[in-house]
């Protein structure tokens, strides 16, 4: 990856990191209702993967999905307004933090039920196959989902039909509060199980945006060529607890310190320095990201609340909610 492309990826990750920090601060101010599941620390997976995909590819994410929505074209203002239950929100205040969706850019939703979206990604891949579009479906999921039946059902059917779908596990070591290693028979919960379904499984440094983009690009080309699905396990670490209610006191201090030193933004800065990009240029990217998110916060705060009369719109594809039999 050349310096121009890497600087772009760095700035995109920076915007996501600052948007997550804004969500954190707005929650503490009482402006975000309900809880949030922040993905700070996992930005390289979303940005690297999205950069390797086509604009018309399909992405499915979990309740920890702010970074994927932003990487696929949602703006910080749309996302923060949604978290704050504003009319200008990404889903017009109907989805909240755990259901960010922007179908126009291929972001086909964030799902709160663990593993529930994997079969949906398989269905989207089947649709692409039927229509002959060479589109790819990508399901992002946490390590905990690998112990859910839908994970194995999805891998099996995708393998049987050789569908253009990529399963990307964001392994941040914890399934909510439980270390995944304590309840899983294999060291790599996703990649080690892929061969049982006849699917190749790979592991990548999920904090290295260059490595993620290369891996996803290669596996995407494989899927589009008709060679079927793949599993990519991206090793990463969340900077916050599972949710706003979780102080993450169960994580060993030395583990947290080790992973914070392996921050995606720091790794990208190091790569930029190796490519000869000056500190002033990097600082410019930092400032642009800061300004974008700062404007987004103010716009979201100023946005109006949703109109209660729109509560039942968009239930069906035609925009209505009329009962059907």
C-alpha positions as CSV (number, residue, x, y, z in Angstrom):
1,X,0.0,0.0,0.0
2,X,1.4,3.4,-0.9
3,X,1.5,6.4,1.4
4,X,-1.5,8.1,-0.1
5,X,-3.7,5.1,0.4
6,X,-2.4,4.4,3.9
7,X,-3.0,8.0,4.9
8,X,-6.6,7.7,3.7
9,X,-7.1,4.5,5.8
10,X,-5.5,6.2,8.8
11,X,-7.8,9.2,8.6
12,X,-10.8,6.9,8.2
13,X,-9.8,5.0,11.4
14,X,-9.2,8.3,13.1
15,X,-12.8,9.5,12.3
16,X,-14.2,6.3,13.7
17,X,-12.1,6.5,16.9
18,X,-13.2,10.0,17.5
19,X,-16.8,9.2,16.7
20,X,-16.7,6.4,19.3
21,X,-15.2,8.8,21.8
22,X,-18.0,11.2,21.1
23,X,-20.6,8.5,21.7
24,X,-18.9,7.7,25.0
25,X,-18.9,11.3,26.1
26,X,-22.5,11.9,24.9
27,X,-23.6,8.9,26.9
28,X,-22.0,10.3,30.1
29,X,-23.9,13.6,29.4
30,X,-27.2,11.7,29.3
31,X,-27.7,12.4,25.6
32,X,-27.5,8.8,24.5
33,X,-30.3,6.6,25.8
34,X,-29.8,2.9,26.4
35,X,-26.4,1.3,26.2
36,X,-23.7,1.3,23.6
37,X,-21.1,-1.3,22.6
38,X,-18.0,0.6,21.4
39,X,-15.5,-0.8,18.9
40,X,-12.6,1.5,19.7
41,X,-9.5,-0.5,19.1
42,X,-11.1,-2.6,16.3
43,X,-11.2,0.1,13.6
44,X,-8.6,-1.5,11.3
45,X,-10.9,-4.5,10.6
46,X,-13.7,-2.3,9.4
47,X,-11.6,0.1,7.4
48,X,-9.3,-2.4,5.9
49,X,-12.1,-4.8,4.9
50,X,-14.3,-2.1,3.5
51,X,-11.4,-0.7,1.4
52,X,-11.0,-4.2,-0.1
53,X,-14.7,-4.5,-1.0
54,X,-16.8,-3.2,-3.9
55,X,-19.3,-0.4,-3.2
56,X,-22.1,-2.8,-4.0
57,X,-21.0,-5.6,-1.7
58,X,-23.1,-6.5,1.3
59,X,-21.9,-6.1,4.9
60,X,-23.6,-7.5,8.1
61,X,-22.3,-6.6,11.5
62,X,-23.1,-7.1,15.2
63,X,-24.4,-4.8,17.9
64,X,-20.8,-3.6,18.1
65,X,-21.1,-2.2,14.7
66,X,-20.5,1.6,14.7
67,X,-17.1,1.1,12.9
68,X,-18.6,-0.9,10.1
69,X,-21.5,1.5,9.5
70,X,-19.0,4.4,9.3
71,X,-16.6,2.4,7.1
72,X,-19.4,1.6,4.7
73,X,-20.4,5.2,4.1
74,X,-22.6,6.3,7.1
75,X,-21.5,9.7,8.4
76,X,-20.6,10.5,12.0
77,X,-23.5,12.9,12.1
78,X,-26.0,10.2,11.0
79,X,-24.6,7.7,13.5
80,X,-24.5,10.0,16.5
81,X,-27.9,11.4,15.7
82,X,-29.3,7.8,15.7
83,X,-27.7,7.2,19.1
84,X,-29.3,10.4,20.4
85,X,-32.7,9.5,19.0
86,X,-32.9,12.3,16.5
87,X,-35.0,12.5,13.4
88,X,-31.8,12.9,11.3
89,X,-30.4,9.6,12.6
90,X,-29.3,6.9,10.2
91,X,-32.5,4.9,10.9
92,X,-34.6,8.0,11.9
93,X,-34.2,7.1,15.6
94,X,-35.8,3.6,15.1
95,X,-32.6,1.5,15.4
96,X,-30.3,3.1,18.0
97,X,-26.7,2.0,18.6
98,X,-27.3,-1.7,18.0
99,X,-29.1,-1.6,14.7
100,X,-27.2,0.9,12.4
101,X,-28.2,0.2,8.8
102,X,-27.6,2.0,5.5
103,X,-28.8,-0.3,2.7
104,X,-27.9,2.3,0.0
105,X,-24.2,1.7,0.8
106,X,-24.5,-2.0,1.3
107,X,-24.5,-1.8,5.1
108,X,-27.4,-4.3,5.7
109,X,-27.6,-4.0,9.4
110,X,-26.2,-4.5,12.8
111,X,-27.8,-7.3,14.8
112,X,-28.2,-7.7,18.5
113,X,-28.9,-11.4,18.5
114,X,-25.5,-13.2,18.5
115,X,-24.9,-15.1,15.3
116,X,-28.3,-14.3,13.8
117,X,-26.9,-12.4,10.9
118,X,-24.6,-15.1,9.6
119,X,-27.5,-17.0,7.8
120,X,-28.6,-13.6,6.4
121,X,-25.2,-13.1,4.8
122,X,-25.5,-16.6,3.3
123,X,-28.9,-15.6,1.9
124,X,-27.5,-12.4,0.5
125,X,-24.7,-14.4,-1.2
126,X,-27.2,-16.8,-2.6
127,X,-29.1,-13.8,-4.0
128,X,-25.9,-12.5,-5.7
129,X,-25.3,-15.9,-7.1
130,X,-28.8,-16.1,-8.6
131,X,-28.6,-12.6,-10.1
132,X,-25.1,-13.2,-11.4
133,X,-23.8,-9.9,-10.0
134,X,-20.4,-11.1,-8.6
135,X,-21.3,-9.3,-5.4
136,X,-19.8,-10.5,-2.1
137,X,-21.5,-10.8,1.3
138,X,-19.4,-10.3,4.4
139,X,-20.5,-11.3,7.9
140,X,-18.6,-9.7,10.7
141,X,-19.0,-11.4,14.1
142,X,-17.4,-11.7,17.5
143,X,-15.5,-14.7,18.8
144,X,-18.5,-15.7,21.0
145,X,-20.6,-16.3,17.9
146,X,-18.4,-19.3,17.0
147,X,-20.1,-21.2,19.8
148,X,-23.5,-20.6,18.3
149,X,-25.2,-23.1,16.1
150,X,-25.9,-20.5,13.4
151,X,-22.2,-20.2,12.8
152,X,-21.8,-23.8,11.9
153,X,-25.1,-24.0,9.9
154,X,-24.0,-21.0,7.9
155,X,-20.5,-22.2,7.1
156,X,-21.9,-25.6,6.1
157,X,-24.5,-24.3,3.7
158,X,-22.1,-21.7,2.2
159,X,-19.6,-24.5,1.6
160,X,-22.1,-26.8,0.1
161,X,-23.3,-24.2,-2.4
162,X,-19.8,-22.5,-2.8
163,X,-21.3,-19.1,-2.1
164,X,-19.5,-15.8,-2.4
165,X,-19.5,-15.1,1.3
166,X,-16.7,-14.1,3.7
167,X,-17.0,-14.8,7.4
168,X,-14.8,-12.4,9.4
169,X,-14.4,-13.1,13.1
170,X,-13.4,-10.1,15.2
171,X,-11.7,-12.0,17.9
172,X,-11.2,-9.6,20.8
173,X,-10.6,-12.5,23.2
174,X,-13.8,-12.1,25.2
175,X,-17.4,-13.2,24.6
176,X,-18.9,-10.4,26.7
177,X,-17.2,-11.1,30.0
178,X,-15.9,-14.6,29.5
179,X,-12.5,-15.3,27.9
180,X,-13.3,-17.3,24.7
181,X,-10.3,-19.6,25.4
182,X,-12.0,-20.8,28.6
183,X,-15.0,-22.3,26.8
184,X,-13.6,-23.3,23.4
185,X,-11.8,-26.5,22.5
186,X,-9.5,-25.0,19.9
187,X,-7.1,-22.1,20.1
188,X,-8.6,-20.2,17.1
189,X,-12.3,-20.3,17.6
190,X,-13.2,-19.4,14.0
191,X,-10.2,-20.3,11.8
192,X,-9.6,-23.7,13.5
193,X,-13.2,-24.8,12.9
194,X,-13.4,-23.8,9.2
195,X,-11.7,-26.9,7.9
196,X,-14.4,-29.1,9.4
197,X,-16.7,-27.5,6.8
198,X,-14.2,-27.7,4.0
199,X,-13.5,-24.0,4.1
200,X,-10.1,-22.3,4.3
201,X,-9.5,-20.5,7.6
202,X,-6.9,-17.8,8.1
203,X,-5.7,-15.6,11.0
204,X,-4.7,-12.0,10.5
205,X,-3.5,-9.2,12.8
206,X,-6.8,-7.3,13.1
207,X,-5.1,-4.2,14.3
208,X,-3.0,-3.8,11.1
209,X,-5.1,-2.1,8.5
210,X,-2.7,-3.1,5.7
211,X,-2.8,-6.8,6.6
212,X,-6.6,-6.8,6.9
213,X,-7.1,-5.1,3.5
214,X,-4.7,-7.5,1.8
215,X,-6.3,-10.6,3.3
216,X,-9.9,-9.5,2.6
217,X,-9.0,-8.5,-0.9
218,X,-7.4,-11.8,-1.6
219,X,-10.3,-13.8,-0.2
220,X,-12.8,-11.6,-1.9
221,X,-11.2,-12.3,-5.3
222,X,-11.3,-16.0,-4.5
223,X,-15.0,-15.9,-3.7
224,X,-15.8,-13.9,-6.9
225,X,-13.9,-16.4,-8.9
226,X,-16.4,-19.1,-7.8
227,X,-14.1,-20.8,-5.3
228,X,-16.5,-20.4,-2.4
229,X,-16.5,-19.0,1.1
230,X,-13.6,-18.4,3.5
231,X,-13.1,-17.7,7.2
232,X,-10.9,-14.9,8.3
233,X,-10.1,-14.5,12.0
234,X,-8.9,-11.0,12.9
235,X,-7.2,-10.8,16.3
236,X,-7.9,-7.5,18.0
237,X,-8.9,-6.0,21.3
238,X,-11.6,-3.6,22.4
239,X,-10.5,-0.5,24.4
240,X,-13.7,-0.4,26.5
241,X,-15.7,-2.9,28.3
242,X,-18.4,-5.0,26.6
243,X,-20.9,-2.2,27.0
244,X,-21.3,1.0,28.9
245,X,-22.3,-1.0,32.0
246,X,-19.1,-2.9,32.0
247,X,-15.8,-1.5,33.6
248,X,-14.0,-4.6,32.2
249,X,-12.3,-5.2,35.6
250,X,-12.0,-8.9,34.6
251,X,-9.2,-8.2,32.1
252,X,-5.6,-8.5,33.4
253,X,-3.8,-5.2,33.6
254,X,-0.8,-6.5,31.7
255,X,-3.0,-7.8,28.9
256,X,-4.7,-4.5,28.5
257,X,-1.4,-2.7,28.5
258,X,0.1,-5.0,25.9
259,X,-2.8,-4.6,23.6
260,X,-3.0,-0.8,24.0
261,X,0.6,-0.7,22.8
262,X,-0.7,-2.5,19.7
263,X,-3.2,0.2,18.8
264,X,-4.4,0.3,15.1
265,X,-3.8,4.0,14.8
266,X,-0.3,3.7,16.3
267,X,0.6,0.9,13.9
268,X,-0.6,3.0,10.9
269,X,1.4,6.0,12.1
270,X,4.5,3.8,12.2
271,X,3.9,2.5,8.7
272,X,3.4,6.1,7.5
273,X,6.7,7.1,9.0
274,X,8.4,4.2,7.3
275,X,6.9,5.4,4.0
276,X,8.4,8.9,4.6
277,X,5.2,10.7,5.5
278,X,6.0,13.6,7.7
279,X,4.5,14.4,11.1
280,X,2.8,17.5,9.8
281,X,0.9,15.5,7.2
282,X,-0.3,13.0,9.8
283,X,-1.3,15.9,12.1
284,X,-3.3,17.3,9.2
285,X,-5.3,14.1,9.0
286,X,-5.8,14.2,12.7
287,X,-7.2,17.7,12.5
288,X,-9.5,16.9,9.6
289,X,-10.9,13.9,11.6
290,X,-11.3,16.1,14.7
291,X,-13.2,18.8,12.8
292,X,-15.5,16.3,11.1
293,X,-16.6,14.7,14.3
294,X,-16.8,18.0,16.2
295,X,-19.3,19.3,13.5
296,X,-21.2,16.0,13.7
297,X,-21.7,16.3,17.4
298,X,-23.0,19.8,17.2
299,X,-25.3,18.9,14.3
300,X,-26.7,15.9,16.1
301,X,-27.3,17.8,19.2
302,X,-29.2,20.5,17.3
303,X,-31.3,18.0,15.3
304,X,-35.0,17.7,16.1
305,X,-36.6,14.6,17.8
306,X,-38.4,12.2,15.6
307,X,-42.1,12.7,14.6
308,X,-44.2,10.1,16.6
309,X,-46.4,9.8,13.5
310,X,-43.5,8.0,11.7
311,X,-43.2,5.3,14.3
312,X,-44.8,2.7,12.0
313,X,-43.4,3.7,8.7
314,X,-40.8,1.6,7.0
315,X,-42.0,-1.7,8.5
316,X,-42.4,-3.1,5.0
317,X,-40.3,-2.4,1.9
318,X,-43.1,-0.1,0.5
319,X,-42.6,2.2,3.6
320,X,-45.9,1.2,5.2
321,X,-47.1,-0.9,8.1
322,X,-50.5,-2.2,6.9
323,X,-51.4,-5.7,8.3
324,X,-50.9,-8.5,5.7
325,X,-52.4,-12.0,5.7
